[in-house]
Structures are given as structure tokens and as C-alpha cells.
């Protein structure tokens, strides 16, 4: 739960920063700029493929470094049937904070690398021989990955990335692929 509070507080702070710096240019060569985004992420847990809608809020501190917060909610569940046991899983909520390295390739294209810490809550329901059991588990993880962002103009862009979530308890690692819209302020 603490990880959700940290992620939510970070996102709230990052959301408030654009209002305080509204006179600044989105040109990162001259200082800090801010961005937000909305997209879809596919979480691959090996046997289960789950989907979330994600919101990201960040501050690009200079040309090569940013910090961002990420929150998400589950929109796609998955079912598995094996040996008479039916199970269904869904991400209920997810949050993370990241440090982001940025490598500008051209004025419109950036390559990204990021590392951070997150927590994902997965709700599972298992039915075997007419007996149903449910469980909500929060998985804390070290997250790392990379991707790219293509900017259509000075404010609008498209971002695709991959994130590996290494669970602290080792049993819920995930590969996460995401695609989303980005707006610079």
C-alpha cells in the first residue's frame, strides 16, 4: 500500500508542477519541461496476459534526464483452465516511479531508458471442484526497460516502451509492453 501512496503522491506533485511553471518553454535545452500521457499496457506474467490503462506524469529536468510517475487500472483479465482448475486474474491497480534517461536522436525522436520501483495489485479467483477461492496480492518490483518517443510537433507525441518488472518475492515477474499518447506542457 505504501508504494501506491508514494506513486500517487509523486504523480500529484508532478501534476501540480506545470501550473507553477506555466511560463516556461517546452524546449528542454532551456530548462525543465513537463509532460503527461495516457496509454495501454499489456502485462505478460507467463501464463496470464493482463491489460491496464496507464497515466504517466513527468518532468524532463534537462535534455537527457527525466523523472516520472505512473498509475494504472486493470481493463483486461485472463482465464486459465488446467487439470479441472479454472483461474481468472486481473490487475486492479498499479503504480511506479522512475528515473528516465533520454537520448535525443533527432528533434522528433527520443530513445528512452528507465529504472524505478513499483507495486501492482493482482486479483485472482480460482475454482476447483466447485470450491471458489479469491486472493488479492500486491507485488512490489524493481522495474527497468526502454523505448522510444516520436513527437509529431512541439507538444504531441506517441510513446512505445518495454518494462521488465522483477518482483521482490520472485513469483510474479512480468514483461510489460505499452503504447500511449504523450502531451508536453
trRosetta pair geometry for C-beta under 8 A, 3 or more apart (Angstrom, degrees):
i j d omega theta_ij theta_ji phi_ij phi_ji
1 4 5.7 -52 -159 33 42 112
1 5 6.5 41 147 -19 70 104
1 138 7.1 -115 -46 -68 55 174
2 5 5.5 -55 -150 36 37 112
2 6 6.2 37 153 -19 70 104
3 6 5.7 -51 -146 37 33 111
3 7 6.2 32 155 -17 65 107
3 95 6.3 161 135 80 84 105
3 96 7.9 -4 171 -95 109 50
3 117 7.0 -122 -134 137 112 98
3 118 6.6 102 172 -177 130 30
3 119 3.3 121 92 -18 141 132
3 138 7.6 162 43 169 121 124
3 140 5.7 171 -42 -113 154 99
4 7 5.8 -55 -144 41 30 109
4 8 6.0 28 157 -17 66 110
4 93 6.7 41 -118 123 127 128
4 95 5.0 118 -121 27 57 141
4 119 5.9 -87 -49 75 71 131
4 121 7.9 -1 -66 -26 129 117
5 8 5.8 -55 -141 40 27 109
5 9 6.1 26 158 -18 64 109
6 9 5.9 -56 -144 39 26 108
6 10 6.2 28 156 -19 63 108
6 95 7.7 150 74 126 71 127
6 97 6.6 -81 134 -17 102 131
7 10 5.8 -55 -147 37 28 112
7 11 6.3 28 155 -18 64 107
7 69 5.7 144 -164 -160 67 103
7 70 7.0 -55 -160 64 118 52
7 71 6.0 139 141 -81 116 86
7 95 2.9 150 91 159 162 119
7 96 5.8 26 -110 -4 128 12
7 97 5.8 -151 -105 -41 70 85
7 118 7.0 56 -80 -128 136 72
7 119 7.2 -139 -15 34 134 95
8 11 5.7 -54 -146 37 30 111
8 12 6.3 33 153 -21 64 105
8 71 6.6 64 -90 -88 68 135
8 95 6.4 -51 -43 -129 69 155
9 12 5.6 -52 -147 35 32 113
9 13 6.4 33 154 -18 65 103
10 13 5.8 -54 -149 36 31 109
10 14 6.2 26 155 -14 65 109
10 69 4.0 162 110 -84 106 133
10 97 4.9 47 57 -98 176 121
11 14 5.7 -58 -145 42 31 109
11 15 6.2 35 154 -24 65 106
11 55 7.5 75 -150 106 138 107
11 57 5.0 107 -147 38 75 128
11 69 3.8 -140 -71 109 71 140
11 70 7.7 -169 -82 -12 115 10
11 71 5.7 -27 -57 -22 163 117
11 95 7.7 -99 -23 -145 128 110
12 15 5.6 -53 -147 34 30 113
12 16 6.5 26 155 -18 63 107
13 16 5.9 -60 -151 36 31 108
13 17 6.7 44 151 -37 64 99
14 17 5.7 -38 -150 12 36 120
14 34 7.2 160 -178 -144 81 109
14 57 4.1 141 107 128 125 110
14 58 6.2 -18 -164 -90 142 16
14 59 5.9 -137 -133 -30 95 96
14 67 7.6 -143 -93 104 124 93
14 68 7.2 85 -132 -136 165 47
14 69 5.5 -175 13 16 142 113
15 18 7.3 -51 -175 18 36 102
15 36 7.5 55 -106 -90 77 128
15 57 5.4 -47 -63 -149 73 159
16 19 6.0 -57 -169 34 52 112
16 20 6.7 44 143 -16 77 108
17 20 5.6 -63 -151 40 40 109
17 21 6.0 0 164 11 76 113
17 34 5.7 169 99 -92 108 139
17 59 5.9 -21 99 -85 164 123
18 21 6.2 -78 -138 57 30 86
18 22 6.4 66 159 -80 67 72
18 34 4.4 -132 -78 74 94 156
18 185 4.3 -8 -133 115 133 162
19 22 6.0 -6 -149 -44 30 110
21 24 4.6 -13 166 7 98 124
21 32 6.6 -53 -166 92 167 110
21 34 6.9 134 69 -19 123 122
22 185 7.7 -70 -116 159 64 112
24 30 7.6 -179 -166 105 90 108
24 31 6.0 -99 -152 86 127 124
24 32 6.7 -1 161 76 165 73
24 33 6.7 -155 123 -96 118 64
25 30 5.5 38 59 62 120 139
25 31 7.7 103 52 47 83 97
25 33 7.3 -55 107 -90 51 109
26 33 4.6 83 -146 -141 53 137
26 154 5.8 126 75 166 134 98
26 155 6.6 179 -26 -90 174 69
26 184 4.6 91 -150 140 134 122
26 185 6.7 169 -90 88 105 30
27 30 4.9 52 94 14 104 108
27 33 7.1 155 50 -60 21 135
28 31 7.5 -124 -154 70 39 28
28 32 7.8 9 -131 -131 70 17
28 33 5.2 -89 -81 10 75 121
28 60 5.1 -58 -110 125 124 127
28 62 6.4 106 170 178 98 28
28 63 5.0 133 120 -91 114 54
29 63 5.9 32 -88 -71 60 113
31 62 7.7 -50 -143 -99 24 63
32 59 5.8 -6 -167 -179 112 101
32 60 6.7 157 -153 82 55 55
32 61 5.4 -19 -104 -126 91 43
32 62 7.7 -42 -80 -58 58 49
33 59 7.5 162 84 -158 35 56
33 60 4.9 -6 60 55 85 107
33 184 6.0 8 155 -166 125 109
33 185 7.0 170 -178 66 79 66
34 57 7.8 -5 -174 -174 98 79
34 58 7.0 169 -154 93 58 50
34 59 5.4 -26 -102 -105 75 66
34 60 7.4 -160 -79 17 23 76
34 184 7.2 137 85 -159 45 61
34 185 4.5 -17 78 48 99 115
35 56 7.8 2 113 112 93 97
35 57 7.5 177 94 -150 52 41
35 58 5.2 -8 61 61 90 94
35 59 8.0 175 22 -84 71 24
35 60 6.7 47 -4 -20 112 105
35 66 8.0 -15 31 -151 116 145
35 68 8.0 -36 72 -104 97 116
35 182 5.7 8 179 -176 125 101
35 183 6.5 162 -155 84 74 44
35 184 4.7 -37 -95 -100 95 60
35 185 6.7 -167 -85 3 37 79
36 55 7.2 -11 -173 -174 95 90
36 56 6.7 165 -157 89 48 59
36 57 5.0 -5 -108 -105 85 72
36 58 7.5 171 -81 21 42 67
36 182 7.4 165 88 -151 33 59
36 183 5.6 -15 63 60 80 94
36 185 7.3 47 0 -33 95 109
37 54 7.9 12 106 109 93 91
37 55 7.0 163 85 -156 53 48
37 56 4.4 0 53 53 100 102
37 57 7.9 -164 23 -68 66 40
37 159 6.2 -25 -138 28 159 133
37 180 4.8 93 161 128 114 125
37 181 5.9 178 -150 90 80 50
37 182 4.2 -30 -90 -99 115 66
37 183 6.8 165 -84 15 57 67
38 53 7.3 0 -172 179 88 95
38 54 7.3 168 -151 88 43 53
38 55 5.6 -13 -100 -103 73 72
38 56 7.9 -159 -67 21 32 73
38 180 5.8 -167 97 -161 30 113
38 181 5.7 -3 57 54 77 97
39 53 7.5 174 94 -156 31 58
39 54 5.5 -18 67 60 77 95
39 56 7.6 -1 19 0 106 109
39 159 7.1 -99 -54 69 153 95
39 178 5.5 90 117 175 131 99
39 179 5.5 -164 -165 98 122 39
39 180 1.8 -86 -58 -81 128 107
39 181 6.4 170 -72 16 84 56
40 51 6.4 -9 -173 -169 98 109
40 52 7.4 159 -156 84 54 44
40 53 6.1 -36 -100 -104 64 59
40 54 7.2 151 -109 15 12 87
40 75 7.8 -74 -130 51 96 136
40 178 6.7 -179 93 -145 42 70
40 179 6.1 -5 57 59 84 81
40 180 6.8 164 16 -76 49 84
41 51 6.9 158 83 -153 50 59
41 52 5.0 -11 59 60 99 91
41 53 7.9 161 18 -102 80 12
41 54 5.1 48 -12 -20 118 129
41 72 6.4 -47 33 -123 128 156
41 176 5.3 7 -180 -176 115 104
41 177 6.9 162 -154 82 64 40
41 178 3.9 -24 -99 -93 86 100
42 49 6.4 -9 -175 -173 98 98
42 50 7.7 150 -161 80 50 39
42 51 5.5 -25 -104 -99 60 82
42 76 7.9 -19 -116 61 72 144
42 176 6.9 163 79 -152 47 54
42 177 4.9 -7 54 57 100 93
42 178 7.4 -174 18 -76 63 51
43 49 7.1 156 80 -159 55 46
43 50 4.5 -19 62 67 109 89
43 51 7.0 -171 16 -81 81 27
43 52 6.7 47 -21 -4 115 104
43 91 6.1 92 22 -44 153 137
43 120 7.5 141 -127 -156 155 156
43 165 7.9 -9 -140 16 102 138
43 174 4.9 -14 -168 -173 91 140
43 175 7.8 145 -159 76 45 44
43 176 5.2 -13 -102 -102 66 88
44 49 5.5 -9 -105 -109 66 80
44 174 6.1 143 68 -162 49 76
44 175 4.4 -17 59 62 111 93
44 176 7.3 -166 19 -76 73 38
44 177 7.5 39 -12 -1 110 97
45 48 4.6 1 56 61 118 87
45 49 7.4 -161 24 -77 75 33
45 50 6.8 31 -9 4 114 105
45 89 7.6 -55 41 106 153 157
45 122 8.0 64 -75 -111 156 157
45 172 6.5 -32 -138 -157 116 70
45 173 7.6 140 -139 82 64 46
45 174 5.1 -36 -87 -100 67 93
46 173 7.9 68 -34 74 111 84
47 80 5.6 25 155 -96 114 151
48 78 4.3 157 -155 76 82 135
48 80 6.4 -88 -78 -35 86 121
48 89 4.7 3 -153 54 161 135
49 76 7.6 -32 122 123 79 122
49 78 5.2 123 54 -77 58 148
50 74 6.4 -43 175 -132 112 108
50 76 6.0 161 -165 90 46 83
50 77 6.5 -2 -122 -122 88 35
50 78 5.8 -106 -72 -3 67 109
50 89 6.2 -81 -73 114 125 99
50 90 6.1 152 -137 -134 119 38
50 91 4.8 126 144 -16 137 97
50 122 7.3 -148 -32 -123 172 105
51 74 7.1 107 84 -155 52 63
51 75 5.3 -57 105 69 100 84
51 76 3.0 45 33 30 111 122
51 91 7.7 -145 75 29 23 117
52 72 3.9 57 153 163 134 126
52 73 6.1 153 -153 75 92 25
52 74 5.3 -55 -96 -93 81 43
52 75 6.3 128 -126 11 28 85
52 76 7.7 -106 -44 29 36 85
52 91 5.2 -51 -68 84 112 141
52 94 5.8 -24 -129 21 170 134
53 72 6.2 170 82 -150 40 81
53 73 5.9 -12 54 58 89 80
53 75 5.4 63 -22 -24 94 133
54 70 5.9 -6 -171 -170 116 100
54 71 7.0 158 -151 84 66 38
54 72 4.0 -33 -96 -89 75 108
54 94 7.5 -49 -102 80 96 119
54 178 6.3 -26 32 -138 145 137
54 180 6.7 -87 73 -70 100 148
55 70 7.2 164 85 -151 47 53
55 71 5.4 -9 57 61 94 87
55 72 7.2 174 17 -80 62 57
56 68 5.5 13 -176 175 102 127
56 69 7.1 166 -151 85 57 46
56 70 4.9 -15 -101 -101 82 81
56 180 7.2 124 13 95 117 157
56 182 7.8 -33 72 -108 118 90
57 68 6.5 163 84 -154 38 78
57 69 5.3 -9 59 57 90 93
58 66 5.1 40 168 166 125 120
58 67 6.3 178 -149 91 83 42
58 68 3.2 -34 -89 -95 109 95
58 69 7.2 178 -77 19 62 57
58 100 6.9 -2 -147 14 145 143
59 66 6.3 174 88 -155 43 79
59 67 5.6 1 53 54 90 86
59 68 7.6 -180 20 -78 53 59
60 65 7.5 140 -160 92 60 41
60 66 4.2 -38 -103 -93 59 109
60 102 6.9 13 -138 -17 110 157
61 65 5.1 -30 55 95 109 94
61 66 6.2 172 4 -102 77 41
61 67 6.9 49 -31 -2 114 90
62 65 5.6 32 47 41 89 89
63 102 6.9 -137 149 90 47 117
63 104 6.3 -58 180 -14 100 128
64 101 6.4 -8 170 -159 82 69
64 102 5.2 -159 -143 64 36 80
64 103 7.1 35 -129 -83 89 47
64 104 7.8 -97 -83 -7 70 90
65 99 7.3 -24 -160 -175 95 89
65 100 7.0 138 -161 81 46 62
65 101 6.4 -23 -100 -109 65 51
65 102 6.6 -140 -53 17 19 94
66 99 7.8 150 84 -166 48 45
66 100 4.1 -20 67 65 93 115
66 102 6.0 63 -7 -32 105 121
67 97 7.3 1 -178 -177 95 92
67 98 6.9 169 -155 88 52 56
67 99 5.9 -28 -103 -106 75 56
67 100 6.8 -178 -86 14 22 89
68 97 7.4 176 93 -152 44 53
68 98 5.1 -8 60 58 85 101
68 100 5.8 33 3 -22 110 130
68 114 7.5 -41 41 -133 115 141
69 95 7.5 -9 -177 -167 91 91
69 96 7.3 170 -155 89 52 47
69 97 5.3 -22 -103 -103 73 75
69 98 7.8 178 -83 19 27 75
70 94 7.6 -29 123 121 96 95
70 95 6.6 163 91 -151 63 46
70 96 4.7 -3 56 57 107 89
70 97 7.5 -173 19 -78 76 30
70 98 7.0 36 -9 -6 113 113
70 118 7.3 -29 69 -107 110 126
71 93 7.5 -23 -170 -170 86 92
71 94 6.9 149 -162 87 42 61
71 95 4.8 -3 -106 -103 71 87
72 91 7.1 3 114 132 111 136
72 93 6.9 151 85 -161 57 47
72 94 4.1 -9 58 59 103 108
72 95 7.3 -171 21 -69 69 48
73 91 7.6 166 -177 114 28 95
73 92 7.3 -30 -148 164 70 38
73 93 5.7 -17 -103 -103 67 66
73 94 7.5 -158 -66 21 27 81
74 77 7.0 57 165 -70 125 74
74 90 4.7 114 158 167 154 90
74 91 3.7 166 -81 77 108 70
74 92 5.5 -43 7 -84 125 21
74 93 7.3 -86 -11 -52 87 34
74 94 7.9 104 -52 -15 76 103
74 123 8.0 -126 21 25 163 102
76 90 7.6 -173 99 -128 31 88
77 88 5.8 31 159 179 128 95
77 89 6.3 174 -159 87 85 40
77 90 3.7 -46 -98 -79 99 101
78 88 7.2 176 89 -148 38 58
78 89 5.8 -12 58 57 83 88
78 90 7.7 157 16 -76 60 60
79 86 6.7 -11 -169 -170 106 89
79 87 6.9 162 -153 87 58 46
79 88 4.7 -21 -98 -97 80 82
80 86 7.5 161 84 -154 48 44
80 87 5.0 -9 58 60 94 95
80 88 7.8 -179 19 -77 65 38
80 89 7.9 15 1 1 105 104
81 85 7.3 166 -151 82 49 47
81 86 5.2 -11 -102 -103 82 74
81 87 8.0 179 -78 22 38 63
82 85 5.8 -21 70 58 68 93
84 128 6.5 79 122 -143 87 80
84 129 7.0 40 148 -56 121 73
85 126 6.4 -10 -176 -167 103 99
85 127 7.3 159 -160 80 55 48
85 128 4.4 -15 -111 -91 85 103
86 126 7.3 153 85 -156 50 49
86 127 4.6 -11 63 59 100 100
86 128 7.5 179 26 -70 62 55
87 124 6.2 -5 -173 -171 106 102
87 125 6.9 163 -153 84 58 48
87 126 4.6 -15 -102 -102 91 76
87 127 7.5 -178 -78 21 44 64
88 124 7.1 159 83 -153 47 55
88 125 5.0 -8 57 56 95 97
89 122 5.8 1 -169 179 107 109
89 123 7.0 159 -152 84 55 49
89 124 4.7 -15 -99 -100 85 82
89 125 7.9 -174 -74 21 44 63
90 122 7.1 161 81 -155 32 66
90 123 5.4 -15 62 59 85 95
91 94 5.7 -8 178 -40 128 114
91 120 6.0 -53 -136 -173 109 105
91 121 7.0 109 -163 78 63 55
91 122 5.7 -43 -98 -99 55 71
91 123 7.9 135 -130 16 8 76
92 121 4.7 -48 56 101 102 108
92 122 7.1 167 3 -111 83 17
92 123 5.0 72 -44 -19 115 110
92 136 6.8 -13 3 -136 146 112
93 120 7.7 -171 98 -148 46 48
93 121 5.1 24 52 38 78 114
94 118 6.8 21 -178 173 85 122
94 119 7.2 -172 -146 96 52 51
94 120 4.4 2 -112 -112 95 80
94 121 7.1 -146 -70 23 56 66
95 118 6.2 -175 99 -150 44 85
95 119 5.9 1 58 55 83 84
96 116 5.2 102 167 114 104 129
96 117 6.5 -178 -149 94 81 36
96 118 2.9 -33 -92 -90 102 112
96 119 7.4 170 -76 17 68 50
96 143 5.6 -1 -149 18 148 154
97 116 5.2 -161 95 -161 47 124
97 117 6.2 -1 54 55 84 79
97 118 7.4 169 16 -78 50 71
98 114 4.4 14 -179 -179 134 118
98 115 6.6 144 -149 74 83 26
98 116 3.4 -86 -93 -43 62 138
98 143 7.0 -72 -90 90 103 116
99 114 6.7 168 83 -150 44 69
99 115 5.9 -13 56 62 91 79
99 116 6.4 160 11 -75 60 84
100 112 5.8 -25 -168 -160 107 104
100 113 7.2 151 -159 79 56 44
100 114 4.4 -20 -104 -97 74 100
101 112 7.0 142 78 -160 58 50
101 113 4.4 -7 56 60 109 97
101 114 7.1 -165 21 -75 68 48
102 110 5.3 -22 -163 -171 98 126
102 111 7.5 143 -160 76 47 50
102 112 6.0 -15 -103 -103 65 72
103 110 6.7 142 71 -165 46 69
103 111 4.4 -16 62 61 105 99
103 112 7.7 -157 23 -69 76 29
103 113 7.7 45 -10 -3 105 98
104 107 7.7 23 -174 -92 117 28
104 109 7.6 118 -163 89 55 55
104 110 5.4 -38 -101 -104 54 83
105 109 4.4 -41 64 101 113 105
105 110 6.6 -180 9 -101 84 25
105 111 6.0 78 -39 -17 112 95
106 109 4.7 45 42 35 93 96
107 151 7.7 -91 137 66 63 123
108 150 6.1 22 151 -162 93 68
108 151 4.8 -140 -149 60 62 82
108 152 7.6 67 -148 -80 113 13
109 148 6.7 -9 -166 -173 88 112
109 149 7.3 160 -150 84 44 53
109 150 5.6 -11 -100 -107 76 70
109 151 7.4 -143 -61 18 33 80
110 148 6.7 163 87 -156 52 63
110 149 4.7 -2 57 55 100 99
110 151 7.6 52 -3 -20 100 106
111 146 7.1 8 174 -178 88 111
111 147 7.7 -179 -157 99 57 32
111 148 5.3 -34 -107 -100 56 84
112 146 5.9 167 94 -156 63 64
112 147 5.0 -10 59 63 109 73
112 148 6.4 -180 12 -88 88 27
112 149 6.3 61 -29 -13 122 100
112 159 7.7 18 4 -151 149 110
112 161 6.3 -50 77 -98 124 126
113 145 7.6 -163 -148 106 55 34
113 146 4.5 -21 -101 -100 64 100
114 143 7.6 -10 116 120 97 97
114 144 6.9 -172 97 -142 55 48
114 145 6.2 -8 58 62 86 69
114 146 7.0 158 14 -89 70 46
114 161 7.6 22 20 -172 122 151
114 163 7.4 -36 76 -103 111 102
115 142 7.7 -7 -169 178 88 88
115 143 7.0 161 -155 93 42 61
115 144 4.5 2 -108 -105 80 91
116 142 7.9 169 93 -160 34 51
116 143 5.0 -16 68 65 78 104
116 144 7.6 160 21 -76 55 54
117 140 7.5 0 -177 -175 92 92
117 141 7.4 168 -155 88 53 47
117 142 6.3 -32 -103 -108 68 52
117 143 6.7 174 -92 17 14 91
118 140 7.4 175 96 -152 41 52
118 141 5.4 -17 66 62 84 90
118 143 5.0 33 7 -23 116 134
118 165 6.7 -70 64 -124 122 110
119 138 5.5 7 -178 -180 110 103
119 139 6.8 161 -154 81 58 44
119 140 4.9 -24 -99 -99 86 66
119 141 7.2 157 -90 16 36 75
120 138 7.2 163 82 -153 34 57
120 139 5.1 -16 61 58 87 96
120 141 6.9 3 6 5 102 123
120 165 6.9 16 -7 -169 135 161
120 172 7.6 -149 73 136 116 131
120 174 7.5 -12 36 13 165 149
121 136 6.0 9 -177 -178 104 98
121 137 7.1 170 -149 87 59 36
121 138 4.7 -28 -94 -96 81 75
121 139 7.6 170 -87 15 30 69
122 136 7.4 171 85 -150 40 54
122 137 5.6 -15 59 61 87 86
122 139 6.6 18 2 -5 109 114
122 172 6.9 -163 11 -149 144 143
123 134 6.9 2 -177 -176 90 105
123 135 7.4 169 -153 88 50 46
123 136 4.9 -19 -101 -100 76 82
124 134 6.8 172 92 -152 50 59
124 135 5.1 -8 60 59 95 92
124 136 7.8 171 20 -84 66 35
124 137 7.3 2 7 8 110 105
125 132 6.5 -1 -177 -170 97 101
125 133 7.4 170 -153 88 54 41
125 134 4.4 -18 -102 -102 79 90
125 135 7.9 176 -79 21 39 63
126 132 7.1 162 86 -150 47 53
126 133 5.2 -11 60 60 95 89
126 134 7.6 174 19 -84 65 41
126 135 7.8 14 0 5 103 105
127 130 7.5 4 -176 -115 92 10
127 131 7.1 165 -151 80 54 40
127 132 4.7 -16 -99 -98 83 81
128 131 5.9 -23 70 59 69 90
137 172 7.3 176 112 -51 128 155
139 165 7.6 80 120 149 121 127
139 167 4.9 -53 -174 -123 113 113
139 168 7.7 170 -175 27 66 80
139 169 7.1 -111 -134 34 81 105
139 172 4.2 -95 -110 81 153 141
140 167 7.1 101 73 -153 45 65
140 168 4.7 -2 86 5 95 127
140 169 7.9 88 48 -10 81 88
141 165 4.1 33 145 -175 161 89
141 166 5.6 146 -162 68 93 40
141 167 4.9 -51 -92 -92 97 44
141 168 6.4 -141 -90 -23 39 74
141 172 7.8 -106 -69 94 120 93
141 173 7.6 131 -126 -116 128 55
141 174 7.7 -56 -103 30 170 96
142 165 7.7 148 73 -157 40 48
142 166 4.8 -19 61 62 91 104
142 168 7.3 104 -17 -72 83 76
143 163 5.3 4 -173 -179 106 114
143 164 6.9 164 -150 81 55 48
143 165 5.2 -16 -99 -101 87 68
143 166 7.5 -173 -79 20 36 71
144 163 7.1 154 80 -152 20 70
144 164 5.7 -18 65 55 73 95
144 166 7.8 4 17 -1 97 109
145 161 6.0 110 122 164 120 101
145 162 4.7 -147 -165 102 125 63
145 163 3.7 -124 3 -101 147 45
145 164 5.6 149 -70 4 96 69
145 176 7.6 -107 -42 64 162 89
146 161 6.4 -140 125 -147 25 95
146 162 6.5 2 58 55 56 88
147 159 6.5 73 125 178 133 83
147 160 5.3 -158 -164 102 117 52
147 161 2.5 -92 -36 -99 150 78
147 162 6.1 154 -71 11 92 60
147 178 7.8 -53 -85 64 160 88
148 159 7.3 -168 99 -144 41 60
148 160 6.1 3 56 58 78 85
148 161 7.3 167 18 -79 42 74
149 157 5.3 45 175 148 97 139
149 158 7.1 170 -153 85 59 41
149 159 4.3 -16 -103 -100 89 87
149 160 8.0 173 -83 23 47 55
149 182 6.2 -12 -146 20 122 157
150 157 5.9 175 90 -159 43 93
150 158 5.2 -6 59 57 94 90
150 159 7.9 -175 23 -78 59 43
151 154 7.3 40 165 -106 128 16
151 156 7.0 129 -159 86 68 42
151 157 3.9 -48 -102 -88 57 117
151 182 7.8 -70 -98 81 78 117
151 184 7.7 3 -127 -11 123 128
152 156 4.8 -25 49 93 113 97
152 157 6.0 -172 2 -93 73 49
152 158 7.4 69 -36 -10 99 90
153 156 5.6 37 43 39 90 89
154 184 6.9 -100 149 69 60 130
155 183 6.1 7 164 -158 86 70
155 184 5.1 -134 -136 57 50 85
155 185 7.9 65 -138 -81 97 24
156 181 7.4 -31 -159 -169 87 95
156 182 7.3 139 -161 82 40 61
156 183 6.1 -11 -101 -106 62 68
156 184 7.8 -119 -48 18 26 82
157 181 7.5 140 82 -164 46 52
157 182 4.4 -22 70 64 95 107
157 183 7.9 -178 28 -74 73 30
157 184 7.4 50 2 -21 112 99
158 179 7.5 -4 -177 -171 95 85
158 180 7.5 170 -154 91 57 34
158 181 6.5 -36 -102 -106 61 50
158 182 7.0 -170 -81 15 11 91
159 178 7.8 2 112 112 92 98
159 179 7.3 169 90 -150 54 41
159 180 5.5 -17 61 65 95 80
159 181 7.8 125 19 -138 86 3
159 182 4.9 70 -20 -33 117 124
160 177 7.9 -5 -171 -175 87 83
160 178 7.0 176 -148 93 47 56
160 179 5.0 -3 -104 -104 83 77
161 177 7.8 -179 94 -150 41 47
161 178 5.6 -7 59 58 79 96
162 175 7.1 -20 -165 -172 98 88
162 176 7.1 144 -161 81 49 56
162 177 5.7 -17 -104 -102 73 68
162 178 7.9 174 -83 20 29 73
163 175 7.8 152 81 -162 49 43
163 176 4.4 -18 63 64 94 109
163 178 7.2 16 4 1 108 114
164 173 7.5 -5 -178 -175 84 100
164 174 7.6 169 -157 88 45 50
164 175 6.1 -20 -106 -107 68 64
164 176 7.6 -173 -80 21 20 81
165 172 7.9 -35 115 121 116 79
165 173 6.2 170 92 -157 71 52
165 174 4.4 10 49 53 116 91
165 175 7.8 -148 21 -68 79 20
165 176 6.2 58 -18 -15 108 117
166 173 5.7 -2 -119 -118 45 102
167 170 5.7 -149 86 -45 98 13
167 171 6.3 -76 91 47 149 44
167 172 4.4 103 -70 63 156 74
167 173 5.3 -118 4 -67 95 56
167 174 7.8 79 -43 -4 99 81
169 172 7.3 37 68 17 97 93
170 173 7.2 -13 -158 -39 40 100
